[in-house]
């Protein structure tokens, strides 16, 4: 049985902008396995209101910088 290839996660624009503002986080995110990248994207996109989404974007950048 072969594993099904899952396409890379499509990173939302607000998260891309936040990563661009923190080059070290952007570099770390780029080197993460696709499954880890997808976890961040799914978590951010699961926010129901804009305030929560903004907090999650900021938290994701901080977690990436801290190595989590």
PQR file with spaces between the fields and no chain letter, atoms N, CA, C, O and H, PARSE charges and radii, in Angstrom:
ATOM       1  N    UNK     1       0.846   -1.178    0.000 -0.4000 1.5000
ATOM       2  CA   UNK     1       0.000    0.000    0.000 -0.0000 2.0000
ATOM       3  C    UNK     1       0.892    1.241    0.000  0.5500 1.7000
ATOM       4  O    UNK     1       1.843    1.321    0.777 -0.5500 1.4000
ATOM       5  N    UNK     2       0.593    2.196   -0.856 -0.4000 1.5000
ATOM       6  CA   UNK     2       1.379    3.422   -0.934 -0.0000 2.0000
ATOM       7  C    UNK     2       0.653    4.562   -0.241  0.5500 1.7000
ATOM       8  O    UNK     2      -0.576    4.611   -0.190 -0.5500 1.4000
ATOM       9  H    UNK     2      -0.179    2.131   -1.488  0.4000 1.0000
ATOM      10  N    UNK     3       1.451    5.474    0.289 -0.4000 1.5000
ATOM      11  CA   UNK     3       0.871    6.640    0.944 -0.0000 2.0000
ATOM      12  C    UNK     3       0.415    7.642   -0.097  0.5500 1.7000
ATOM      13  O    UNK     3       1.064    7.838   -1.124 -0.5500 1.4000
ATOM      14  H    UNK     3       2.449    5.434    0.248  0.4000 1.0000
ATOM      15  N    UNK     4      -0.698    8.263    0.184 -0.4000 1.5000
ATOM      16  CA   UNK     4      -1.225    9.276   -0.717 -0.0000 2.0000
ATOM      17  C    UNK     4      -0.488   10.586   -0.469  0.5500 1.7000
ATOM      18  O    UNK     4      -0.355   11.023    0.674 -0.5500 1.4000
ATOM      19  H    UNK     4      -1.226    8.104    1.019  0.4000 1.0000
ATOM      20  N    UNK     5      -0.011   11.212   -1.542 -0.4000 1.5000
ATOM      21  CA   UNK     5       0.676   12.504   -1.424 -0.0000 2.0000
ATOM      22  C    UNK     5      -0.350   13.590   -1.133  0.5500 1.7000
ATOM      23  O    UNK     5      -1.349   13.724   -1.841 -0.5500 1.4000
ATOM      24  H    UNK     5      -0.119   10.857   -2.470  0.4000 1.0000
ATOM      25  N    UNK     6      -0.094   14.351   -0.099 -0.4000 1.5000
ATOM      26  CA   UNK     6      -0.964   15.462    0.255 -0.0000 2.0000
ATOM      27  C    UNK     6      -0.276   16.744   -0.204  0.5500 1.7000
ATOM      28  O    UNK     6       0.900   16.953    0.093 -0.5500 1.4000
ATOM      29  H    UNK     6       0.717   14.242    0.475  0.4000 1.0000
ATOM      30  N    UNK     7      -0.991   17.600   -0.922 -0.4000 1.5000
ATOM      31  CA   UNK     7      -0.345   18.824   -1.390 -0.0000 2.0000
ATOM      32  C    UNK     7       0.030   19.727   -0.217  0.5500 1.7000
ATOM      33  O    UNK     7      -0.578   19.638    0.850 -0.5500 1.4000
ATOM      34  H    UNK     7      -1.946   17.431   -1.163  0.4000 1.0000
ATOM      35  N    UNK     8       1.015   20.585   -0.403 -0.4000 1.5000
ATOM      36  CA   UNK     8       1.401   21.501    0.673 -0.0000 2.0000
ATOM      37  C    UNK     8       0.238   22.409    1.042  0.5500 1.7000
ATOM      38  O    UNK     8      -0.634   22.692    0.221 -0.5500 1.4000
ATOM      39  H    UNK     8       1.509   20.656   -1.270  0.4000 1.0000
ATOM      40  N    UNK     9       0.242   22.853    2.278 -0.4000 1.5000
ATOM      41  CA   UNK     9      -0.820   23.736    2.756 -0.0000 2.0000
ATOM      42  C    UNK     9      -0.715   25.092    2.065  0.5500 1.7000
ATOM      43  O    UNK     9       0.382   25.596    1.821 -0.5500 1.4000
ATOM      44  H    UNK     9       0.950   22.623    2.945  0.4000 1.0000
ATOM      45  N    UNK    10      -1.873   25.671    1.754 -0.4000 1.5000
ATOM      46  CA   UNK    10      -1.904   27.015    1.182 -0.0000 2.0000
ATOM      47  C    UNK    10      -1.920   27.997    2.352  0.5500 1.7000
ATOM      48  O    UNK    10      -2.901   28.081    3.091 -0.5500 1.4000
ATOM      49  H    UNK    10      -2.763   25.261    1.952  0.4000 1.0000
ATOM      50  N    UNK    11      -0.843   28.724    2.508 -0.4000 1.5000
ATOM      51  CA   UNK    11      -0.677   29.618    3.657 -0.0000 2.0000
ATOM      52  C    UNK    11      -1.488   30.895    3.419  0.5500 1.7000
ATOM      53  O    UNK    11      -1.324   31.547    2.388 -0.5500 1.4000
ATOM      54  H    UNK    11      -0.046   28.655    1.908  0.4000 1.0000
ATOM      55  N    UNK    12      -2.366   31.258    4.373 -0.4000 1.5000
ATOM      56  CA   UNK    12      -3.182   32.460    4.196 -0.0000 2.0000
ATOM      57  C    UNK    12      -2.343   33.736    4.194  0.5500 1.7000
ATOM      58  O    UNK    12      -1.266   33.794    4.787 -0.5500 1.4000
ATOM      59  H    UNK    12      -2.499   30.729    5.210  0.4000 1.0000
ATOM      60  N    UNK    13      -2.857   34.747    3.518 -0.4000 1.5000
ATOM      61  CA   UNK    13      -2.117   36.000    3.308 -0.0000 2.0000
ATOM      62  C    UNK    13      -1.722   36.682    4.610  0.5500 1.7000
ATOM      63  O    UNK    13      -0.620   37.222    4.709 -0.5500 1.4000
ATOM      64  H    UNK    13      -3.732   34.700    3.036  0.4000 1.0000
ATOM      65  N    UNK    14      -2.603   36.668    5.615 -0.4000 1.5000
ATOM      66  CA   UNK    14      -2.264   37.337    6.877 -0.0000 2.0000
ATOM      67  C    UNK    14      -1.106   36.641    7.583  0.5500 1.7000
ATOM      68  O    UNK    14      -0.280   37.294    8.221 -0.5500 1.4000
ATOM      69  H    UNK    14      -3.498   36.229    5.534  0.4000 1.0000
ATOM      70  N    UNK    15      -1.045   35.334    7.471 -0.4000 1.5000
ATOM      71  CA   UNK    15       0.050   34.582    8.074 -0.0000 2.0000
ATOM      72  C    UNK    15       1.342   34.800    7.288  0.5500 1.7000
ATOM      73  O    UNK    15       2.417   34.910    7.878 -0.5500 1.4000
ATOM      74  H    UNK    15      -1.716   34.803    6.953  0.4000 1.0000
ATOM      75  N    UNK    16       1.240   34.863    5.966 -0.4000 1.5000
ATOM      76  CA   UNK    16       2.405   35.149    5.129 -0.0000 2.0000
ATOM      77  C    UNK    16       2.992   36.507    5.506  0.5500 1.7000
ATOM      78  O    UNK    16       4.209   36.649    5.630 -0.5500 1.4000
ATOM      79  H    UNK    16       0.367   34.774    5.487  0.4000 1.0000
ATOM      80  N    UNK    17       2.125   37.504    5.688 -0.4000 1.5000
ATOM      81  CA   UNK    17       2.584   38.846    6.049 -0.0000 2.0000
ATOM      82  C    UNK    17       3.264   38.852    7.413  0.5500 1.7000
ATOM      83  O    UNK    17       4.292   39.504    7.598 -0.5500 1.4000
ATOM      84  H    UNK    17       1.137   37.389    5.587  0.4000 1.0000
ATOM      85  N    UNK    18       2.687   38.125    8.368 -0.4000 1.5000
ATOM      86  CA   UNK    18       3.278   38.067    9.708 -0.0000 2.0000
ATOM      87  C    UNK    18       4.639   37.367    9.665  0.5500 1.7000
ATOM      88  O    UNK    18       5.570   37.777   10.358 -0.5500 1.4000
ATOM      89  H    UNK    18       1.852   37.595    8.219  0.4000 1.0000
ATOM      90  N    UNK    19       4.754   36.330    8.865 -0.4000 1.5000
ATOM      91  CA   UNK    19       6.036   35.631    8.730 -0.0000 2.0000
ATOM      92  C    UNK    19       7.066   36.525    8.043  0.5500 1.7000
ATOM      93  O    UNK    19       8.241   36.514    8.408 -0.5500 1.4000
ATOM      94  H    UNK    19       3.998   35.997    8.302  0.4000 1.0000
ATOM      95  N    UNK    20       6.627   37.296    7.049 -0.4000 1.5000
ATOM      96  CA   UNK    20       7.542   38.199    6.340 -0.0000 2.0000
ATOM      97  C    UNK    20       8.098   39.268    7.276  0.5500 1.7000
ATOM      98  O    UNK    20       9.218   39.742    7.088 -0.5500 1.4000
ATOM      99  H    UNK    20       5.672   37.305    6.752  0.4000 1.0000
ATOM     100  N    UNK    21       7.317   39.645    8.279 -0.4000 1.5000
ATOM     101  CA   UNK    21       7.766   40.646    9.247 -0.0000 2.0000
ATOM     102  C    UNK    21       8.775   40.068   10.236  0.5500 1.7000
ATOM     103  O    UNK    21       9.455   40.814   10.941 -0.5500 1.4000
ATOM     104  H    UNK    21       6.407   39.260    8.432  0.4000 1.0000
ATOM     105  N    UNK    22       8.871   38.758   10.288 -0.4000 1.5000
ATOM     106  CA   UNK    22       9.811   38.072   11.179 -0.0000 2.0000
ATOM     107  C    UNK    22      10.611   37.074   10.338  0.5500 1.7000
ATOM     108  O    UNK    22      10.263   35.894   10.281 -0.5500 1.4000
ATOM     109  H    UNK    22       8.318   38.152    9.715  0.4000 1.0000
ATOM     110  N    UNK    23      11.682   37.538    9.683 -0.4000 1.5000
ATOM     111  CA   UNK    23      12.428   36.680    8.752 -0.0000 2.0000
ATOM     112  C    UNK    23      12.904   35.352    9.341  0.5500 1.7000
ATOM     113  O    UNK    23      12.930   34.338    8.643 -0.5500 1.4000
ATOM     114  H    UNK    23      11.965   38.496    9.729  0.4000 1.0000
ATOM     115  N    UNK    24      13.276   35.354   10.603 -0.4000 1.5000
ATOM     116  CA   UNK    24      13.728   34.094   11.211 -0.0000 2.0000
ATOM     117  C    UNK    24      12.572   33.094   11.289  0.5500 1.7000
ATOM     118  O    UNK    24      12.755   31.906   11.021 -0.5500 1.4000
ATOM     119  H    UNK    24      13.256   36.177   11.170  0.4000 1.0000
ATOM     120  N    UNK    25      11.399   33.571   11.652 -0.4000 1.5000
ATOM     121  CA   UNK    25      10.221   32.699   11.700 -0.0000 2.0000
ATOM     122  C    UNK    25       9.870   32.204   10.305  0.5500 1.7000
ATOM     123  O    UNK    25       9.507   31.041   10.126 -0.5500 1.4000
ATOM     124  H    UNK    25      11.250   34.536   11.870  0.4000 1.0000
ATOM     125  N    UNK    26       9.980   33.084    9.320 -0.4000 1.5000
ATOM     126  CA   UNK    26       9.688   32.720    7.948 -0.0000 2.0000
ATOM     127  C    UNK    26      10.623   31.600    7.475  0.5500 1.7000
ATOM     128  O    UNK    26      10.189   30.648    6.826 -0.5500 1.4000
ATOM     129  H    UNK    26      10.275   34.029    9.465  0.4000 1.0000
ATOM     130  N    UNK    27      11.895   31.729    7.807 -0.4000 1.5000
ATOM     131  CA   UNK    27      12.867   30.709    7.413 -0.0000 2.0000
ATOM     132  C    UNK    27      12.569   29.382    8.113  0.5500 1.7000
ATOM     133  O    UNK    27      12.612   28.323    7.488 -0.5500 1.4000
ATOM     134  H    UNK    27      12.248   32.502    8.334  0.4000 1.0000
ATOM     135  N    UNK    28      12.271   29.442    9.399 -0.4000 1.5000
ATOM     136  CA   UNK    28      11.971   28.201   10.139 -0.0000 2.0000
ATOM     137  C    UNK    28      10.714   27.535    9.598  0.5500 1.7000
ATOM     138  O    UNK    28      10.669   26.316    9.435 -0.5500 1.4000
ATOM     139  H    UNK    28      12.236   30.303    9.907  0.4000 1.0000
ATOM     140  N    UNK    29       9.687   28.347    9.318 -0.4000 1.5000
ATOM     141  CA   UNK    29       8.440   27.795    8.791 -0.0000 2.0000
ATOM     142  C    UNK    29       8.695   27.109    7.450  0.5500 1.7000
ATOM     143  O    UNK    29       8.143   26.042    7.182 -0.5500 1.4000
ATOM     144  H    UNK    29       9.724   29.337    9.450  0.4000 1.0000
ATOM     145  N    UNK    30       9.522   27.714    6.615 -0.4000 1.5000
ATOM     146  CA   UNK    30       9.815   27.162    5.292 -0.0000 2.0000
ATOM     147  C    UNK    30      10.529   25.818    5.370  0.5500 1.7000
ATOM     148  O    UNK    30      10.407   24.998    4.460 -0.5500 1.4000
ATOM     149  H    UNK    30       9.971   28.581    6.833  0.4000 1.0000
ATOM     150  N    UNK    31      11.271   25.589    6.448 -0.4000 1.5000
ATOM     151  CA   UNK    31      12.006   24.328    6.576 -0.0000 2.0000
ATOM     152  C    UNK    31      11.236   23.253    7.334  0.5500 1.7000
ATOM     153  O    UNK    31      11.712   22.126    7.470 -0.5500 1.4000
ATOM     154  H    UNK    31      11.370   26.256    7.186  0.4000 1.0000
ATOM     155  N    UNK    32      10.047   23.596    7.829 -0.4000 1.5000
ATOM     156  CA   UNK    32       9.223   22.608    8.535 -0.0000 2.0000
ATOM     157  C    UNK    32       8.654   21.589    7.550  0.5500 1.7000
ATOM     158  O    UNK    32       8.436   21.902    6.379 -0.5500 1.4000
ATOM     159  H    UNK    32       9.660   24.512    7.719  0.4000 1.0000
ATOM     160  N    UNK    33       8.420   20.384    8.025 -0.4000 1.5000
ATOM     161  CA   UNK    33       7.743   19.402    7.175 -0.0000 2.0000
ATOM     162  C    UNK    33       6.337   19.919    6.816  0.5500 1.7000
ATOM     163  O    UNK    33       5.726   20.650    7.594 -0.5500 1.4000
ATOM     164  H    UNK    33       8.598   20.130    8.976  0.4000 1.0000
ATOM     165  N    UNK    34       5.840   19.539    5.652 -0.4000 1.5000
ATOM     166  CA   UNK    34       4.506   20.005    5.234 -0.0000 2.0000
ATOM     167  C    UNK    34       3.399   19.711    6.259  0.5500 1.7000
ATOM     168  O    UNK    34       2.457   20.490    6.397 -0.5500 1.4000
ATOM     169  H    UNK    34       6.336   18.945    5.019  0.4000 1.0000
ATOM     170  N    UNK    35       3.515   18.605    6.961 -0.4000 1.5000
ATOM     171  CA   UNK    35       2.481   18.277    7.949 -0.0000 2.0000
ATOM     172  C    UNK    35       2.462   19.283    9.095  0.5500 1.7000
ATOM     173  O    UNK    35       1.391   19.610    9.606 -0.5500 1.4000
ATOM     174  H    UNK    35       4.281   17.972    6.849  0.4000 1.0000
ATOM     175  N    UNK    36       3.622   19.776    9.505 -0.4000 1.5000
ATOM     176  CA   UNK    36       3.688   20.777   10.576 -0.0000 2.0000
ATOM     177  C    UNK    36       3.165   22.119   10.076  0.5500 1.7000
ATOM     178  O    UNK    36       2.454   22.824   10.792 -0.5500 1.4000
ATOM     179  H    UNK    36       4.492   19.510    9.090  0.4000 1.0000
ATOM     180  N    UNK    37       3.519   22.461    8.854 -0.4000 1.5000
ATOM     181  CA   UNK    37       3.005   23.699    8.271 -0.0000 2.0000
ATOM     182  C    UNK    37       1.478   23.655    8.210  0.5500 1.7000
ATOM     183  O    UNK    37       0.801   24.628    8.543 -0.5500 1.4000
ATOM     184  H    UNK    37       4.097   21.889    8.272  0.4000 1.0000
ATOM     185  N    UNK    38       0.955   22.520    7.783 -0.4000 1.5000
ATOM     186  CA   UNK    38      -0.494   22.351    7.671 -0.0000 2.0000
ATOM     187  C    UNK    38      -1.177   22.505    9.030  0.5500 1.7000
ATOM     188  O    UNK    38      -2.263   23.080    9.112 -0.5500 1.4000
ATOM     189  H    UNK    38       1.505   21.730    7.512  0.4000 1.0000
ATOM     190  N    UNK    39      -0.554   21.996   10.096 -0.4000 1.5000
ATOM     191  CA   UNK    39      -1.141   22.131   11.433 -0.0000 2.0000
ATOM     192  C    UNK    39      -1.324   23.601   11.806  0.5500 1.7000
ATOM     193  O    UNK    39      -2.367   23.984   12.337 -0.5500 1.4000
ATOM     194  H    UNK    39       0.328   21.529   10.029  0.4000 1.0000
ATOM     195  N    UNK    40      -0.314   24.422   11.527 -0.4000 1.5000
ATOM     196  CA   UNK    40      -0.429   25.851   11.805 -0.0000 2.0000
ATOM     197  C    UNK    40      -1.543   26.483   10.972  0.5500 1.7000
ATOM     198  O    UNK    40      -2.348   27.254   11.494 -0.5500 1.4000
ATOM     199  H    UNK    40       0.533   24.111   11.095  0.4000 1.0000
ATOM     200  N    UNK    41      -1.590   26.159    9.686 -0.4000 1.5000
ATOM     201  CA   UNK    41      -2.590   26.747    8.798 -0.0000 2.0000
ATOM     202  C    UNK    41      -4.003   26.353    9.234  0.5500 1.7000
ATOM     203  O    UNK    41      -4.894   27.201    9.286 -0.5500 1.4000
ATOM     204  H    UNK    41      -0.935   25.533    9.262  0.4000 1.0000
ATOM     205  N    UNK    42      -4.206   25.094    9.542 -0.4000 1.5000
ATOM     206  CA   UNK    42      -5.531   24.626    9.966 -0.0000 2.0000
ATOM     207  C    UNK    42      -5.941   25.308   11.269  0.5500 1.7000
ATOM     208  O    UNK    42      -7.100   25.694   11.424 -0.5500 1.4000
ATOM     209  H    UNK    42      -3.482   24.406    9.500  0.4000 1.0000
ATOM     210  N    UNK    43      -5.014   25.460   12.197 -0.4000 1.5000
ATOM     211  CA   UNK    43      -5.302   26.113   13.475 -0.0000 2.0000
ATOM     212  C    UNK    43      -5.701   27.569   13.249  0.5500 1.7000
ATOM     213  O    UNK    43      -6.673   28.044   13.835 -0.5500 1.4000
ATOM     214  H    UNK    43      -4.072   25.147   12.071  0.4000 1.0000
ATOM     215  N    UNK    44      -4.961   28.271   12.411 -0.4000 1.5000
ATOM     216  CA   UNK    44      -5.260   29.680   12.135 -0.0000 2.0000
ATOM     217  C    UNK    44      -6.603   29.812   11.419  0.5500 1.7000
ATOM     218  O    UNK    44      -7.420   30.658   11.784 -0.5500 1.4000
ATOM     219  H    UNK    44      -4.171   27.885   11.935  0.4000 1.0000
ATOM     220  N    UNK    45      -6.831   28.993   10.419 -0.4000 1.5000
ATOM     221  CA   UNK    45      -8.066   29.089    9.648 -0.0000 2.0000
ATOM     222  C    UNK    45      -9.291   28.621   10.421  0.5500 1.7000
ATOM     223  O    UNK    45     -10.420   28.894   10.013 -0.5500 1.4000
ATOM     224  H    UNK    45      -6.168   28.306   10.122  0.4000 1.0000
ATOM     225  N    UNK    46      -9.085   27.923   11.527 -0.4000 1.5000
ATOM     226  CA   UNK    46     -10.201   27.466   12.343 -0.0000 2.0000
ATOM     227  C    UNK    46     -10.789   28.545   13.240  0.5500 1.7000
ATOM     228  O    UNK    46     -11.806   28.322   13.897 -0.5500 1.4000
ATOM     229  H    UNK    46      -8.169   27.701   11.859  0.4000 1.0000
ATOM     230  N    UNK    47     -10.161   29.702   13.273 -0.4000 1.5000
ATOM     231  CA   UNK    47     -10.667   30.801   14.100 -0.0000 2.0000
ATOM     232  C    UNK    47     -11.979   31.322   13.524  0.5500 1.7000
ATOM     233  O    UNK    47     -12.112   31.486   12.311 -0.5500 1.4000
ATOM     234  H    UNK    47      -9.334   29.883   12.740  0.4000 1.0000
ATOM     235  N    UNK    48     -12.931   31.578   14.388 -0.4000 1.5000
ATOM     236  CA   UNK    48     -14.249   32.014   13.930 -0.0000 2.0000
ATOM     237  C    UNK    48     -14.364   33.522   13.772  0.5500 1.7000
ATOM     238  O    UNK    48     -15.161   33.995   12.962 -0.5500 1.4000
ATOM     239  H    UNK    48     -12.823   31.445   15.373  0.4000 1.0000
ATOM     240  N    UNK    49     -13.586   34.283   14.528 -0.4000 1.5000
ATOM     241  CA   UNK    49     -13.686   35.733   14.376 -0.0000 2.0000
ATOM     242  C    UNK    49     -12.302   36.337   14.128  0.5500 1.7000
ATOM     243  O    UNK    49     -11.282   35.732   14.459 -0.5500 1.4000
ATOM     244  H    UNK    49     -12.938   33.898   15.185  0.4000 1.0000
ATOM     245  N    UNK    50     -12.282   37.519   13.550 -0.4000 1.5000
ATOM     246  CA   UNK    50     -11.003   38.132   13.159 -0.0000 2.0000
ATOM     247  C    UNK    50     -10.036   38.363   14.319  0.5500 1.7000
ATOM     248  O    UNK    50      -8.823   38.252   14.142 -0.5500 1.4000
ATOM     249  H    UNK    50     -13.110   38.010   13.281  0.4000 1.0000
ATOM     250  N    UNK    51     -10.561   38.682   15.502 -0.4000 1.5000
ATOM     251  CA   UNK    51      -9.684   38.918   16.649 -0.0000 2.0000
ATOM     252  C    UNK    51      -8.955   37.633   17.047  0.5500 1.7000
ATOM     253  O    UNK    51      -7.758   37.647   17.333 -0.5500 1.4000
ATOM     254  H    UNK    51     -11.546   38.772   15.645  0.4000 1.0000
ATOM     255  N    UNK    52      -9.683   36.546   17.061 -0.4000 1.5000
ATOM     256  CA   UNK    52      -9.077   35.259   17.398 -0.0000 2.0000
ATOM     257  C    UNK    52      -8.039   34.873   16.351  0.5500 1.7000
ATOM     258  O    UNK    52      -6.956   34.391   16.682 -0.5500 1.4000
ATOM     259  H    UNK    52     -10.656   36.535   16.829  0.4000 1.0000
ATOM     260  N    UNK    53      -8.378   35.090   15.098 -0.4000 1.5000
ATOM     261  CA   UNK    53      -7.446   34.762   14.021 -0.0000 2.0000
ATOM     262  C    UNK    53      -6.162   35.565   14.153  0.5500 1.7000
ATOM     263  O    UNK    53      -5.068   35.023   13.993 -0.5500 1.4000
ATOM     264  H    UNK    53      -9.258   35.482   14.829  0.4000 1.0000
ATOM     265  N    UNK    54      -6.289   36.855   14.445 -0.4000 1.5000
ATOM     266  CA   UNK    54      -5.102   37.709   14.606 -0.0000 2.0000
ATOM     267  C    UNK    54      -4.244   37.228   15.772  0.5500 1.7000
ATOM     268  O    UNK    54      -3.017   37.215   15.678 -0.5500 1.4000
ATOM     269  H    UNK    54      -7.178   37.295   14.575  0.4000 1.0000
ATOM     270  N    UNK    55      -4.884   36.835   16.867 -0.4000 1.5000
ATOM     271  CA   UNK    55      -4.132   36.303   18.019 -0.0000 2.0000
ATOM     272  C    UNK    55      -3.419   35.008   17.648  0.5500 1.7000
ATOM     273  O    UNK    55      -2.275   34.785   18.045 -0.5500 1.4000
ATOM     274  H    UNK    55      -5.881   36.845   16.944  0.4000 1.0000
ATOM     275  N    UNK    56      -4.093   34.167   16.895 -0.4000 1.5000
ATOM     276  CA   UNK    56      -3.473   32.893   16.500 -0.0000 2.0000
ATOM     277  C    UNK    56      -2.298   33.106   15.555  0.5500 1.7000
ATOM     278  O    UNK    56      -1.285   32.414   15.657 -0.5500 1.4000
ATOM     279  H    UNK    56      -5.022   34.348   16.572  0.4000 1.0000
ATOM     280  N    UNK    57      -2.426   34.059   14.636 -0.4000 1.5000
ATOM     281  CA   UNK    57      -1.315   34.367   13.732 -0.0000 2.0000
ATOM     282  C    UNK    57      -0.105   34.820   14.542  0.5500 1.7000
ATOM     283  O    UNK    57       1.012   34.350   14.326 -0.5500 1.4000
ATOM     284  H    UNK    57      -3.248   34.621   14.553  0.4000 1.0000
ATOM     285  N    UNK    58      -0.345   35.747   15.484 -0.4000 1.5000
ATOM     286  CA   UNK    58       0.752   36.254   16.314 -0.0000 2.0000
ATOM     287  C    UNK    58       1.342   35.126   17.163  0.5500 1.7000
ATOM     288  O    UNK    58       2.561   35.023   17.301 -0.5500 1.4000
ATOM     289  H    UNK    58      -1.252   36.129   15.660  0.4000 1.0000
ATOM     290  N    UNK    59       0.486   34.289   17.726 -0.4000 1.5000
ATOM     291  CA   UNK    59       0.966   33.182   18.558 -0.0000 2.0000
ATOM     292  C    UNK    59       1.759   32.182   17.717  0.5500 1.7000
ATOM     293  O    UNK    59       2.761   31.636   18.179 -0.5500 1.4000
ATOM     294  H    UNK    59      -0.504   34.372   17.614  0.4000 1.0000
ATOM     295  N    UNK    60       1.315   31.946   16.500 -0.4000 1.5000
ATOM     296  CA   UNK    60       2.026   30.990   15.631 -0.0000 2.0000
ATOM     297  C    UNK    60       3.435   31.491   15.341  0.5500 1.7000
ATOM     298  O    UNK    60       4.390   30.714   15.383 -0.5500 1.4000
ATOM     299  H    UNK    60       0.501   32.389   16.125  0.4000 1.0000
ATOM     300  N    UNK    61       3.573   32.781   15.046 -0.4000 1.5000
ATOM     301  CA   UNK    61       4.895   33.339   14.775 -0.0000 2.0000
ATOM     302  C    UNK    61       5.786   33.185   16.011  0.5500 1.7000
ATOM     303  O    UNK    61       6.954   32.814   15.894 -0.5500 1.4000
ATOM     304  H    UNK    61       2.797   33.412   15.011  0.4000 1.0000
ATOM     305  N    UNK    62       5.238   33.470   17.188 -0.4000 1.5000
ATOM     306  CA   UNK    62       6.017   33.338   18.422 -0.0000 2.0000
ATOM     307  C    UNK    62       6.408   31.889   18.687  0.5500 1.7000
ATOM     308  O    UNK    62       7.532   31.617   19.107 -0.5500 1.4000
ATOM     309  H    UNK    62       4.289   33.772   17.284  0.4000 1.0000
ATOM     310  N    UNK    63       5.487   30.958   18.445 -0.4000 1.5000
ATOM     311  CA   UNK    63       5.804   29.538   18.643 -0.0000 2.0000
ATOM     312  C    UNK    63       6.890   29.067   17.686  0.5500 1.7000
ATOM     313  O    UNK    63       7.776   28.301   18.064 -0.5500 1.4000
ATOM     314  H    UNK    63       4.573   31.179   18.104  0.4000 1.0000
ATOM     315  N    UNK    64       6.810   29.526   16.461 -0.4000 1.5000
ATOM     316  CA   UNK    64       7.823   29.141   15.473 -0.0000 2.0000
ATOM     317  C    UNK    64       9.178   29.686   15.899  0.5500 1.7000
ATOM     318  O    UNK    64      10.185   28.982   15.820 -0.5500 1.4000
ATOM     319  H    UNK    64       6.090   30.148   16.154  0.4000 1.0000
ATOM     320  N    UNK    65       9.209   30.942   16.352 -0.4000 1.5000
ATOM     321  CA   UNK    65      10.472   31.543   16.805 -0.0000 2.0000
ATOM     322  C    UNK    65      11.047   30.821   18.018  0.5500 1.7000
ATOM     323  O    UNK    65      12.265   30.730   18.173 -0.5500 1.4000
ATOM     324  H    UNK    65       8.391   31.514   16.416  0.4000 1.0000
ATOM     325  N    UNK    66      10.166   30.309   18.880 -0.4000 1.5000
ATOM     326  CA   UNK    66      10.646   29.630   20.084 -0.0000 2.0000
ATOM     327  C    UNK    66      11.017   28.173   19.808  0.5500 1.7000
ATOM     328  O    UNK    66      11.554   27.487   20.677 -0.5500 1.4000
ATOM     329  H    UNK    66       9.177   30.383   18.754  0.4000 1.0000
ATOM     330  N    UNK    67      10.727   27.709   18.594 -0.4000 1.5000
ATOM     331  CA   UNK    67      11.097   26.337   18.239 -0.0000 2.0000
ATOM     332  C    UNK    67      10.028   25.326   18.542  0.5500 1.7000
ATOM     333  O    UNK    67      10.287   24.124   18.486 -0.5500 1.4000
ATOM     334  H    UNK    67      10.290   28.267   17.887  0.4000 1.0000
ATOM     335  N    UNK    68       8.831   25.776   18.863 -0.4000 1.5000
ATOM     336  CA   UNK    68       7.739   24.846   19.170 -0.0000 2.0000
ATOM     337  C    UNK    68       7.116   24.280   17.919  0.5500 1.7000
ATOM     338  O    UNK    68       6.183   23.480   18.000 -0.5500 1.4000
ATOM     339  H    UNK    68       8.621   26.753   18.909  0.4000 1.0000
